[in-house]
Amino acid sequence: MSENLFSDLLLSKNEKDLGQPAVLLENYTFTYADIIHLIRTAAVYIGSKENLTGKRIILCMPNGPEYIIAFFAITALGGIVVPIEPRTGQQRIRIIIEQTKPIFILCTDSLKFSSDIPVIKFVIDYSLKKIRNHDGSTNIQSENLPGLETPALILFSSGSTGSPKGAILTHRQLLKIANTLSEIIGMDCFHREYLIAPLTHSGGLQRVTSTLLRGGCLVFPSSLISIPTLINDIEKFSINGFFSSPPMIKMLLKTPPDRIKNKALNLKSIEIASAPLTSSEISKLLELFPKANVFFQYGLTECSRALILDSRKHPDKLHTVGKPTDGVQVKIADATGNRMPIGDQGEIQLKAEQLTGGFWNNSDEYRSKIKHGWFSTGDIGTEDDEGFISYCGRVDDLINCGGNSYFPAEVEIEVKDLPGIKDYMVAGVPDPQDILTQIPWIFIVPTNPDTWDMLSFRSHLHKSLPSHMMPRKIVIVPKIPLTDSGKPSRKMAIKLYGPKTSEQHGTN
């Protein structure tokens, strides 16, 4: 039997494990035997359309058993999954379709696409545990499964720094990530993983593969995800772990502690990605869930989970994004690729087993990312004497104001713990008069816009910042825009709230 995702995560299960729950919903339970049967059935159903070997198939589905079944069925047939979040805009979908040229699109709803690519509806009848409109035949042959080096997934970047790029990941790389993550989190056959992150993103999918690798159970929310649903489901399903982004965690922290107390006794891990939380928010989260380890991960579409920080184990390192995971090398490099001294800023560069070997249909772009044998992240950071990496900002985010260069984070750190501020972002806006290269602006989401004291805020900044770093304009906005992956986007903030639109919002 070939080594691959399907064989290593599912077909390798012992007979006694096949009766254990693999997927749990509010009113339905799927055992490992059920999931394997459905994957084999789906492979026949999907594979009857066309030979999938090396072909791209778009999965445009919300979270649910259908996504998991379709993903493993496609990859078991040698096909390559291209995930697209159902709420994705048509322009991004068009770019992805043009780049990957999929043979068809699988979805659970009657979605309409501005493309002539065939759309196939893929729905599971939960009560019967069968695929609708299919006779249930399962003739997929184990000996014909793809090998480890076969591409399994094309993940597209957010496109925040240009046109989206499709990172190619093989069966081997996805298995490596699953093994590393499951070890760090401490997953076992009793683990129950709560799936709230989109499976179309790497963070959500990798929680699926890591849980199945250890024989655990995947739990879907009992209703549309909300903070009350999250809290209730953690107790109802005895949840052990979940992966989320800071915006949801920030909402969770607003919940009165007595509503959570004694409801999360089995919660062992919370993993958080994207934008960082403040030290006070992290401390509050650790108090709220005293039995849970809180992990922060740094990664890219091209190389997920490169760095991880266990905040309970390293409370003195909350300002960092952690240390390299197994199989990952990191260096802080100057423009010529030389390693920077400890504490000095430079570009974060990576070598890793899970690093993509290329971008789909864009080899030139990938080669431009390789510098002196290392992958260039475009992120600026520092390394301390214990090997912990601090993230300073994107190279593209660097503000050059009158010859003085600095990162937005250097201003944002003076804002993060101030009262009355819900969210914030600093960005360099092009100087319309072309006197200064860029003008620093700050976008503020006040807790209460009617009572927020802008004068006190400006006074604080004047006392704590040098003149060249002082924001030239303070703009009150309803929210900080996020990319598809949940990261704050300075590019989008400037587009939405910049010079042409700032008069629509409160400004200083």
N, C-alpha and C positions, 0 to 999 in steps of 0.2 A: 504493500500500500504506500502510495506517495505521501510525503509529508506536506501538509498544507493546512489551511485554516479549518476546513471541515473535518478532516481526519484527526488533527491534533486537539481541537477543542471539543469535538462531539463524538466522532466514531470511536475514539480511544477509550470511552467510558466503559467501566466494568458493568457486568450484567446487573449487579445489585444497585448501581447508581442510576440505571435507566428509569426506574420508577420514582426518582426524586424530582421535586418541582424545579423546573428550569425557568418558566415564565409565569408570573402571577398577576392577574388583573382583579378588579373588584369582585367579579362573579365567576371567573374562570381560572383554572389552573392547567398549565401545559407541562407535562413531565418531559424529561430528556428524550424518552422514547417517542413522545408526541412530536417534539421539535424535529428530531431526526427524520421521522416519517414525513412531516410536512415539507422539510427541505428537499427530500428525495422527490416528493410529488411536485413541488414547485419547479424543480430542475427539469422534470419531464414537460411540464406545462410551458415554461419559458423557453426551454431548449427546442421545443417543437417548432418555434417560430423561425429559428435560424441557428446555424452553428455559431456558438458564442466564443470560441477560442480566439483570444486577442481582441475581441470586439468590445466596444464601449456601450454600456446601458445606463441610462440616467434613472436614478431612484429619486422621485419627487414625492415623498410621503411624510406625513407627520409621524411622531413617535407611536409605535405600536408593534405587535408581533409580526405584522406584514413586512415591516422594514427588515427585521432580523431574518425572517425566513427568506425573503427575496435576496438579501445580501449574500447569505451563505449559498443559496442555490446558484446564483450567478457566478460567484467565485469558484464554486466546486466544478463548474463547467468550463473554467478557464477564461471566463469573461471578466471585464474590468468595470467595477462600479464607479459611477460618477454621481455623487450625491448633490442634490439641490433642495434647499429648504423651500417648502411650498409657498411661503410668503415672499420669495425672492422676486425682485423686479424683472420685467421682461427684457430690459437691456442686458442685465447680467446673464440671464438665461440664454439670450441670443449669442453672447460672446462665448459662453461655455459650449453651446451646441456647435458653433462655427469651429472652435478649436478641436473638439473631440470627435465630431461627426458620429454620434451614436446611432445604433441601428434601430432602437426604439426607446420609448420612455415608459416606465412603470409608475403608476400612481394608484391611490385608493379612491380618489374622487374624480369626477368628470372635469378635470382641469383643462383649460384651453391654453394652447401655446401658439405663439406667432411663428410657427414652423410647420413644415410638411412632414416632420418625423412622426412615424406611427406612435400613437399613445395607447397603451394597453392597461386596462383596469385590472388590478390585482387585489382581491379581497378574500379574507379567510372567514369562514363561518365558524365562529368561536364555539358554539354549542355542539356542532358536529365535528369540529377539529378537522376540517377539510377546506380545500380551495374551491371557491364557487366556480361553477361552469367547467369543472374538470372531473374526469372519471375516477381519479385517485390512483392511477397507475404510478409505480415507482421503480423504474428500471435503470437508474443511474448506477454505473459500475465503479466500485472503489478503485480498481486498478487503472482507471482512466482519469483519475483526479490529477490536477496540475501539480507541479513541483514548487518547492520553496521560492525559487527565484522568479516565478511567474508574477507579473503585475496583477494586483488585486484591486487597487483603489487609486483614483485620481482625485486629490483634494485641492480645491481652488482657494487661493488666498483671497482676502477680503477686497483686494484691489485699492486699498487706501493709499498705496504708494505707486499707483499706476494700474495698467490693465491686469486683471486677475491672471495668476499663473497656476497651472495645474501640476502639483507635485505628485510624482508617481511613487507608490509604495507597494512593495512586494509582500507575498505571504510571509516570508521570513521576517521582514521588518515589523509587520503587524503582530506576529507572534512574539517577537523580541519585546515590543512595547507592552504587550499583555503580561508577559512573564515578569518584567521589571516592575510594572505598576502593582500587580497582585502581591508581589513580595513586599514592596514598600508599605502598602496599605494593610497588609496582613490578612489577606482574604483566604478563606478555606471553604469546605463544602457546606458550611452552615451560614455563609455570608449571604445577606440579603441587600441587594443594591437597588436604590431608588432612582429611577431614570427620569430626570427632569431636564437634563441638558439635551438639546436636539441630537438625534442619532446621525443627522447629516453633517455634524461637525465632529472633528477628531475626538474631542473630549468625551462626548456622549458615546460614540462607537467604541472607544477603547475601554470604557467601563463595562460594556457588553462583553468584549472578548476576554478581558481579565477575569470577570466573574465566571464565565463559562469555563475558562481554563481550569479554575479551582473547583468546579462543580457546584457553584453557588446558584442563587436564584435571583432573577431580574424582576423587579416590581414596577409596574406602571401606575401612575397616579389614579386615584379612584374617580376623579373628576378633573375639570379644567384646573391647571395648576394655579395655586394662589397660596399665600402664607397660611391661612387656616387649613387648606387641604394638606399642605406640607406637614404641618404640626400634627394633624389628626392621623395622617397616613403613617408617619414615623412610629406612632404608638400602635395603631391598628395592625400594621404588618410587621412589627418588630424590626424596623429598618436598622441596618448596621452601617450603611455608608451612602453618601451621595456626592455628586460633583455639581458645582454651581459657579456662577459668576458673581462678582461683587455687588452689582445692583440688587439681586435677589437677597444676598446676605445682608445688605444695608436695610432692606425692608424687614427682614426677619428680626434684626436687632431693635426695631421699633416696637416689636410685640412685647407687651407686659410680661415679665419673667414668670409670673404665676400661671400664665396660660401654657407655658412650656414645661414648667417644673414637673418632674416625675413622668413625663411623656416620652422622654428620649433615653430611657435607661439602657437600651441596647445599642444606641448609636456610638460607633467606635471611630468613624473617620468622616471628615468633611474635607473635600478637595476643592480649592478655589483657583481659578485662572484669571487671566487678563489683568485688569487694573488692580493696583494694590489697595489694601485697606489701611486705615490709620492704625497706629499702635493701640490707641484707646479702643477702637472697634474690635481689633483682634483680642484684646484682653477681655472685653465684654463677651465676645463669642466663646472664649474658653471658659468663662464663668457660667455662661448659659448652658453649655454642654460639657460638664466637668469630666465625663468619661470618654470624650471624643478627642482624638488627635486632629488638629487642623493643619492640612498640608497646602502649601502654596506652590504652584508649579509655573516654571518659565519654559516656554516652547514656541515653536513656529509651526506654520502649516507644513514646512519642509522638514521639521525635526521636532516633534512634540515631546513634551516631558523630558527636556534636556537637563533641567535643574529642578530640584524639589527641596522645599524647606519644611521640616517638621517643627511647627511653631511651639508646640509644648515641650519638645526636647531641646530646642534652642531659643529660649525666650529672649536672649540677648542679641539675636540675629534677625529680629523682625524687620529691620530696615533693608535686608537683603532678599534675594530671590532664591537662595539656597545654594546647594553644591551639586556637582554633576552626578547624574544617575549612572548605574552600571553600563559600561560600554560607551560612555560619552567623555570626550576630552574638550576642555575649554581653555582658551587663552584670551587675554586682553592685549590687543595688538595696536601698534601705531600704523601709519599710512604705508610703511614699507613691509609690514608683516612681522616686525620684531615684537617680542613680548615686552609689555610695559612693566616698569617697577611696581611693586606692591603699593596699592593706594592711588596710583595714577590712572586717569581716564584714558580709555581707548576703545576700539571696537571689539565687541564680543564675537569671537570666531569659534567654530565648532568642528569637531570630527566625531562621528557617532555611527553606531551600527544601524540606528533607525533613521539616519539622514537619507532623504530622497536621493536617488541616483540621477535625477533629471526632471525637467519640466516637460510635460506632454507637448509635442510639436513646437518646442521652443528651446532647442539646445544651446543657441547663442546666449540667451538670457541666463541659462544655468551656468555656462562657462564663465560668464561675467561675475558670477557670485563666488567662484572659487579663486581664492587669493593665496598663493604660496602653499597650495595643498589643503587649505582650510576653507570652510564655508563661511562666507561673509553674511552676518545677520542684519547689518545695517543699524544695530543697536549699540549704544555707548554704555559702558559700565566700568566698574572697578573690581579688583580682587583684594581681599584682605589676607593676612598671614595664615589664616586657617583654611583658605580655599573657598570661602563664601563669596558669591558674586552679587554686587549691587547694580541695579539697573538705573541708569541716569536719564535715558531718553533715546529717541531715534536720531540718527544722523540728520535726517531731513527736518527734524523738529528744531534743530539748533537755531537760536535767534541771534542775528547779527545786527546790532543796533549801534550805528555810528562807529563801527570798528570794534565794539565790545561784543564778544560772543559768550553765550551762556545757554543752558538748557531750561525749558519751562519748569522742570521739576525743582530747580533752585529757587524759583519764586513760589511755586505751589506748596513747598514745605512750610512756608511762613503763613499759609492760609488754612492748612488742613485741620487744625484743631480749634479754629476760631468759632465761637458760638454764632448761631443764627444762619449758618451756611449749610445747605443740603448737599450741594455738589459744586464743582468749579473746574476751570480749565484755563491755562495760559497758552497763548499762541502768538507767533510773530506774523503780523499783518503787513503786507507790502506797503511801503510809504508812497502814497499817491503823488507827493511832491518830489519824490526821488532825491530827497536830501539825506535821509537815513535809509539804509537798505531795508530794514524792517522796523516796525513799531510794535512794542509789546502790548497786547490787549489781554484782559482777563474777563472771562465769562462766568457769571455767578448765578447759581440757583439758590435763592434765599429760602430758608424754612418758611418765612412769612414775608413776602415782598412788601406788604403795607407797613410793617414795623421795622424792617431791616435798616440799620444805621450805617449808611454809606460813609458818612463823615468819620465815624470811629474806625471803620475799616481802612479808609485811606490814611488815617493818622497812624495806625498800626504799621502799615506797609512803609510809610515814610521813615519810621523809626528803625525798621528791621532790614531795609533793602538799600543798596547803593542807588544813586540817582539813575544810572543807565538801565537798571533792572526794574525800575518803577513803572508799572503799567500806565500807558498814556490814556487808556480808556477802560472804564469799568462798564460792562454791559450786563444787565439783568435779563436772563433768558429762562424759558419755561423748563428746559431740560438740556443736558449735555448729549449730543448725538453719539450713537454707537455704531460700529461696524456690524456686519452680519455675525461675526464671532464674539460680539459683546464688548469689544474694546472701544474706549473713547476715541473719537476721531477729530483731530485738530483741523484737518482738511475740510471735513463736513461742517464743523463749527464756524469756520471762516466763511464758508459758502452760505450758510444759513443766517448767521448773525454778524457778518463782517461789514465793511464800510457801506455797502449798498443797502443793507437791511437794518443796520443798527438803530436807525431812527424809529423803527417799529417797536423797539424794545427800550427799556429804561437804561439810560446812559448817564455817566457823570458829566 
